[in-house]
Amino acid sequence: MESIAKTLIIITLVYYLIKGLIYLVLWQATYKIQERALAEKRKRLKKKDLEESIWLTDQDDNQ
């Protein structure tokens, strides 16, 4: 009976270890995806601001 209890404890610990590793990998992947998305957003906004400033400069030159 003691052998079965040890086996169940080991199986349970292995289960939680694997589950924790999977969550850790998913968390890291999500974090990297978020960082890339924020970088793209910053890049888009910077490009939009640059285009807007060029457009405003052209408008001032025409007047």
Number of C-alpha atoms within 10 A of each C-alpha: 5 7 8 9 10 11 11 12 12 12 12 11 12 12 12 12 12 11 11 12 12 12 12 12 11 12 12 12 12 12 12 12 12 12 12 12 12 12 12 12 12 12 12 12 12 12 12 12 12 12 12 12 12 12 12 12 11 11 10 9 8 7 5
